[in-house]
């Protein structure tokens, strides 16, 4: 008998909240259930913040359930206030359509869009942009209590600073999405991050009120570090799945450098390694945990960028830490570059000269084996003569610098 996907998700630490849990468990165990997850098309690439949803979709699809990927082309023109203190920028339809195509390519590495329970991608702009406002209020708005909406977590943080009526409509729109997908595709379950709980619950409740039919909500724990910060952010910004925004090496290094306390959770949530193998990898909490970090980085890079690029990133990382200059990441800079501050910026190790100076003042910069402690320091003559050197920024960034000829 095939394992119930809720057991899989629970064992690996996904599930945060559900409603009508026993009923949902029974349904997922005996039939193929169409479910959906929404994605706002605010960029032309998915990022690490979307990772858990992608993995959850694959778990669900592998268990025989049908994914519906909802692109928020309509709601994306309003903006979701959940977890935000500002208002999202509105986008044109052309921009949204381009982002949809980018998402589909990236998602295809995780889920299949063909076959018996192949995923489908839909855009809520198709039914939201031409809504008649009066009809919408009569059909949908009548089922919502303003008092109840204002008590929802997704509005609380924005309420004090000023919540526009524009954004206040978001919950109704997302609930209406679920209703449309229920009528059109028999969708019975919405999944998402736990910061979406109020919106997801509103959709399930709307179907139960209007259609007198069962509908379900399930949210996942958010991908955070052990000290509560959202994962997927670096000094450069978001960690993207598009290699033109975050290179395979940078992507690998991000996961290779997660805190020891977060490794086991990441392996459970973001890879498909068996739980007993994960337990064995994370059994020791000393320097042996580095093998688990390397496995995490390799598995995720392989999933997103393919095995060849994962192996290349792994080799470069090991070369950087092992001092193998031939195989570590390399950057060419103009041969007349002399200031170490300029080298840091040109190599991408610092975003600006002021940041480069702070790094040097903090004692975190070395050229080959020589520590740099003067913010006005020039590249050592020996490095200039060789035509190349290794730039070290802290303990984790090592870059081979070569002068152009």
N, C-alpha and C positions, 0 to 999 in steps of 0.2 A: 504494500500500500504506500502511495507517494506521501512524503512528509508534508504536513500542513505548513504553508509558507509563514504563517504567524509564529510557529515554533522556531523556524529559522531566524526570523527577524528579531524575535525576543531573545534568543540565545546569543545573538551577535550584538545586542544592545541598541537596536534601532528604536523600538516602540516607546513613545513617551505618553501619549493619550489616545484613547479610543472611546467610542460610544457603542452600546449594545454589543459588547465584546463577545459574549457567548454565541449570539446569533451570527455575528460576522465570522467567527472562527468556524462555525458549522458550514456556512455558505462557502468559505474559501476552501474547505476540505472536500466538498462534493461537486462543485461546478466551476467552469471557467468564468471568471468575473471580470468584466470590463472595468478598468479603474483609470483615474486620470491624475496627472500632476501638472501644475501650471508653471510656466517659465516666463518672466518678463523679458522682452527683447530689448533690454537697455544697452546692449553692446553687441559687437559682431563675433563674440566668443563666449562660451561658458567658462566658468572659473571654479576654483576649488570649493567655493561655497555651494555649488550645484552637485558636487561629487556624490554625496550621500543619496540624493534623489535618483541619480543615474544608476547607482549600485542597487538601490531598492527596486527600481524598475526591472533590472535584470533578474533579481531574485524572484520577483513576482512573475515575470514572463517565463522563466525557467520552470516555475511551478504550474504553468499552464494558463496563466491569466493574461488578459489582453491590455497592453498599455495604450492609453490615449495621451499624447503629448499636446497639451494646450498651450499655444503661444498667445500671450496677452497683447495682441496687436491693438485691441480696443481699449482694454484697461490700461495698457501701457501708455495710452494717450492721456490718461488721467493721472496715474501714479498711485502706488500702494503706500499708505502711510505706516504700515507695520514696521516697527523697529527703526523708524527714521525720525529725525528731528527737523528735516527740511522737506521741501516739496520737489518731487522728481521733475526732470525736464521732459517736456512733451516732444514727440517725434512725428515725422511725416510717415505716411503709409509706405512710401518707397523704402525708407530706412528700415522700417519694421520688416518688410518682405525680404530684404537682403539679410537681415539678422536671422530670420527664420531658416533660410537656406544654409547659413553657416552652422546653426544649431543642429540641423538635421544631419549634416556631414559628421559632426563630432559625436552625436548620439549614436550613430550607426556603428561606432566602435564598441558600444555597450549593449545595445538592443537591436533586434532584427525588425525590419519594416516589411517583411514579406512572410508567407507561410500561414499556417492555420491560426495562430494567435499573434500575427504580426502587428507591430505598433502602427498607429496612424497619427498623423500630425494635423491638428486643426488650429485655426486662428479665430479668436473670438471677435475680431473685427467684422467677420462675415455676418454675425447676427447683432452685434452691438451698435455698429455705426448707423444702421438705418432704423433704429428703434423709434417708435412714436412715443414721445415722453408721457403724454396723458395715458395712453394704453398701458405703458410700463408701470406707472404709479397705481393704476387701478388693478392690474394683474399681479404685480410683485410688491410694490411699496406697502400695500395694505397689510401684508404679513409681517412687517417689521416695526418694532417698538423703538422709538428714539431713545427712551430712557435706558433700555437694555443695550442698545448700540453704544451709547456713551460710556457704559461700564466696561466695555470690551478693552482688553489690554492694548490692542492695536491702535486705539484712539487716545488712550490716557496720556502717553508721552507728548502727543501733539496738541492736546486740548489746551494746556496751559499757554503754549506759545501761539496758538491760533490755528485752528483746523478749518480749512476752506470747505465750503459746501461741495466744491468740485471733488475733493478727496473723500468727503463723507459718503459719497455715492459708491465708493469702491466696494464696500461689503455687499451691497445690493447687486452690483454687477457680477462679482465673483459667485454669489449664490445663484444668480440667474444662469451663469455658465454651467453650473452643475445640473440645473434643471434642463437646459437645452441638451446637454450631453446624455442625460438620462432618457429623454424623449427620442433622441436621434440614434443613439448607439447602445442603449440599455445600460449605461454607466451607473454603477451602484456604489462606488467607493471613490472618495477623494483622499489623496495622500499629500503630505507636505511637511515642511519644517514646523517645529512647535510654535514659532512666532506667528504662524498662520492659523492657529487653532480657532480663533473667533470667526474668521472668514469661512473656514472649512465647515465648521459646525453650522453656520448660518445656511450653507447650501444644503446640507443633509436635512436640516430642519424644514427648509422650504419645500423639498420634495415630499417629505412626510405629511406636511400640511396640505399642499395642493393636490398631490397625486394619491395620498393615502397608501403609499408604497414604501417599503424599507429602503433606506439609503444610509450610508455609513461614512464615518470620518476616522482617519488615523493620522497622527502626527509622529514625527521622528525627533529624537533628541538632536539638538544643534551640534554642529561640529566645532567644539571649543577645546581649548587647551585646559590642562588641569587647574590653571588659575582663573579660568572663566573667560578668557579672551577668544574671540572668533578666529578660527584657523583660516589660513589662505591669504594673509597679509604679510608683506615684507616692506623693507624701507623703500623699495621701488613701487609699491602698490600691490594690486591683486596678483595672485598666482593664477595665470590663465592656462587654458587647455590648448590654445593656439600657439604653436611654436614660434610664430613671428612676434608674439607679445611676451612669452616666457619660453626661453629656449629649453630643449630637453635636458641640458646639463643643469640649468637653474632649477628646473622642475625637480629633477633628481635630488639636487642638493637641498632643496626645501624639505623634502621628506627625510633625507639622510640626517638632517640636523634637528628634527623634532626633539622635544624634551623626553628624557628617559621615561617619565611618568605617563607619556601619551602614546607610546609605541604600541602597547598591546591593544588599546582601544582603537587605534587607527587600523591595525591589522584586521581586527574583527569587523569594523564598519566598512572599510574601503577595499579589502581584498576578498578573494574567494578561497583563501587557504583554509584547510580543515582546522577546526578549533583545537584539536589535540596537537597539531603541528605548531599552531600559534602559541599554545601553552608551553611547549618545549622550547620554542625560540625565546620566550620571555621569562623562562624559569629563573634565570640569574639576573640580579639587579646591579651587577658590577660592570666592568668594561666589556663583558661578554654580550651585553645588550646591544652593542654596536652591530653584531651580526644580524640581529632582528631589524635594526634600522636600515641596514643595507638591503635586506630582503624586502622591506616595505617600499623603499625608494625604487628598487628594481621592478617590483610587481606593478606599481602604479605608473611608472614611466612606460613600461611595456604596454599596459592597457591603453594609454593615451597616445603614445608616439610609435609603438611597434617595438619588436624585440631588438632589431638592429640598433636603433637609436638608444634604447635602454642600455644595451651592452657598451655602446660608445660612451654614454654618460657615466656609466659605472667605471669604465677604464680611466676616464679623465679624472674622476673623483679620487680614485685610488692613486693615480699618478700624482695628483696635487698633494695629497696627504703623505705620500711616500717620497716626495721630492723628485719624481721622475719628470723632468722638465719637457722631455720630448712628447709626452702624451697628455700633459695637463692643458687646460684651456689657454688659448693664446690670443694676444691682441697685437696688432702692428700700430706703431705710433710714429709720427714724423721724427726724423733723425736729429732735428735741431731742438727737440724737446729736452729741456734741462731741469726744470723745477719738478720736484717730487709731487707737489700739489697738482701740477698739470698732468702728471702721469696718472695719478689716482682718478682724475676726472675722465681723461681719455680712455682709460681702461674700464670705466664703468663701475669702479670701486667706490666712487663718491659722486654725488649728484652735482656738487658745486665746489668751488675752491674753499668756501667757508667751512663746508663739511669736511673737506680734505684736511684743512688746518686743525679742526677739532680732533680728527682721527690721529693725527701726528702728535698733538698735545697730549692725547690720552695714552700714548705709548703703544698704539696698536699697529704701527706700520714698520715693515722691514723690507730692505732690498737685499736679495740673497740672504746672507747671514748678518747683515749690518742693520742695527736698529736706527731708525730715523727719529730724532727728537727735536729737530729745528724746523719750524714751519716754513722757513725760507731755504731749506736745504736743496742742493742740486743733486742730481743722480751721480753716484760715485764714479770717478774716472775709470776704475776697473770695469764697471758695468758698461760704460760707454765704449771702451776699447773692445770688449767682447761682442758688442752689437746686440746684446740681449741680456736679460736678467729675470729673476723671479720676484714678483711683487707679492708680499704677504700682507694681508689685512686681517688682523686678529688671528685666531687659530683655525678659521674655517674657509677663508678665501685666499686662494693661491693662483696667481695668473702669470703665465710666461709672457714677458714683454719683449717684443722684437722691434728694432728700429728699421724703418724703411731705408732702402739703399738709394 
